[in-house]
């Protein structure tokens, strides 16, 4: 039994969920101030998802083994 334990990751992953949550809250607040909370929520979600995908792609490139 020559099983080797998997090598630990060299870099910790980046979390982008906080960006999504923050953009939802900010979008809703801006929407309420403009009288359109639903539009603000949807806009915040779109911006948050874009940021989340960007963070995931950057993290994927950053964690790629050399």
KETIVEX-538896 format. One record per residue: residue in three letters; z, x, y of N, C-alpha, C in turn. Coordinates in pm, whole numbers, padded with zeros to 5 digits, always signed. Layout:
BEGIN
ALAZXYZXYZXY;...
This chain:
BEGIN
UNK+00000+00082-00117+00000+00000+00000+00000+00087+00124;UNK-00119+00114+00173-00134+00197+00293-00163+00110+00414;UNK-00083+00012+00434-00104-00075+00550-00041-00011+00672;UNK-00122+00000+00775-00070+00053+00900-00042-00065+00993;UNK+00067-00059+01067+00092-00168+01162-00011-00164+01273;UNK-00044-00279+01327-00143-00280+01436-00090-00203+01557;UNK-00182-00138+01624-00144-00061+01743-00102-00157+01854;UNK+00006-00125+01924+00047-00213+02033-00054-00208+02147;UNK-00071-00318+02216-00165-00318+02328-00119-00220+02435;UNK-00214-00153+02495-00179-00052+02594-00147-00114+02730;UNK-00205-00226+02759-00182-00291+02888-00146-00437+02865;UNK-00049-00484+02940-00008-00624+02928-00114-00714+02991;UNK-00135-00833+02935-00234-00924+02993-00188-00978+03129;UNK-00283-01013+03211-00255-01071+03342-00251-01223+03325;UNK-00154-01286+03389-00142-01431+03381-00206-01495+03504;UNK-00289-01595+03484-00354-01663+03594-00310-01807+03611;UNK-00218-01852+03526-00172-01990+03532-00101-02024+03663;UNK-00033-01926+03720+00037-01950+03847-00063-01980+03958;UNK-00178-01915+03954-00281-01943+04055-00331-02086+04043;UNK-00347-02132+03921-00391-02270+03899-00287-02370+03951;UNK-00161-02346+03917-00055-02436+03962-00044-02437+04114;UNK-00049-02320+04174-00039-02310+04319-00156-02380+04388;UNK-00276-02362+04336-00392-02424+04398-00387-02577+04385;UNK-00331-02628+04275-00316-02773+04261-00220-02828+04366;UNK-00108-02760+04384-00009-02806+04482-00065-02797+04623;UNK-00124-02683+04658-00179-02665+04792-00291-02764+04819;UNK-00379-02783+04721-00488-02880+04737-00437-03021+04759;UNK-00334-03059+04686-00277-03193+04702-00212-03209+04839;UNK-00138-03107+04883-00074-03114+05015-00179-03124+05125;UNK-00282-03044+05117-00389-03051+05218-00458-03187+05212;UNK-00478-03239+05090-00538-03371+05076-00453-03480+05135;UNK-00321-03471+05118-00231-03571+05176-00238-03566+05327;UNK-00241-03445+05383-00248-03430+05528-00378-03487+05585;UNK-00484-03484+05506-00613-03536+05551-00636-03681+05506;UNK-00538-03738+05435-00551-03877+05391-00628-03896+05262;UNK-00656-03790+05190-00731-03797+05064-00663-03712+04956;UNK-00548-03754+04904-00477-03670+04808-00554-03646+04677;UNK-00631-03745+04634-00708-03727+04510-00816-03622+04526;UNK-00884-03625+04640-00989-03526+04666-00927-03387+04677;UNK-00810-03379+04741-00740-03251+04751-00699-03198+04615;UNK-00652-03286+04529-00612-03246+04394-00732-03192+04316;UNK-00843-03266+04321-00963-03223+04248-01017-03092+04305;UNK-01016-03078+04436-01061-02953+04498-00971-02837+04458;UNK-00840-02861+04460-00746-02758+04418-00766-02719+04273;UNK-00797-02818+04190-00821-02788+04049-00945-02702+04032;UNK-01051-02736+04105-01174-02658+04095-01154-02514+04140;UNK-01087-02497+04252-01060-02362+04303-00968-02287+04207;UNK-00865-02355+04157-00772-02292+04063-00840-02251+03934;UNK-00928-02335+03882-01000-02298+03759-01092-02180+03782;UNK-01156-02175+03900-01242-02061+03932-01158-01932+03938;UNK-01042-01939+04001-00955-01822+04007-00905-01783+03868;UNK-00871-01882+03787-00822-01857+03652-00929-01788+03568;UNK-01052-01833+03577-01161-01770+03502-01186-01628+03552;UNK-01179-01609+03684-01198-01475+03740-01090-01379+03690;UNK-00965-01425+03689-00856-01340+03640-00874-01310+03492;UNK-00916-01408+03413-00938-01386+03270-01049-01284+03246;UNK-01156-01292+03324-01266-01197+03307-01224-01056+03348;UNK-01150-01045+03457-01102-00913+03499-01007-00856+03394;UNK-00921-00939+03341-00828-00893+03238-00901-00851+03112;UNK-01005-00922+03078-01083-00887+02959-01149-00751+02973;UNK-01203-00724+03092-01265-00594+03117-01158-00485+03121;UNK-01045-00516+03182-00938-00418+03197-00877-00378+03065;UNK-00867-00472+02971-00803-00445+02842-00901-00396+02736;UNK-01029-00384+02771-01129-00339+02674-01096-00197+02628;UNK-01096-00173+02498-01068-00035+02452-01180+00059+02493;UNK-01141+00179+02526-01240+00280+02570-01321+00335+02458;
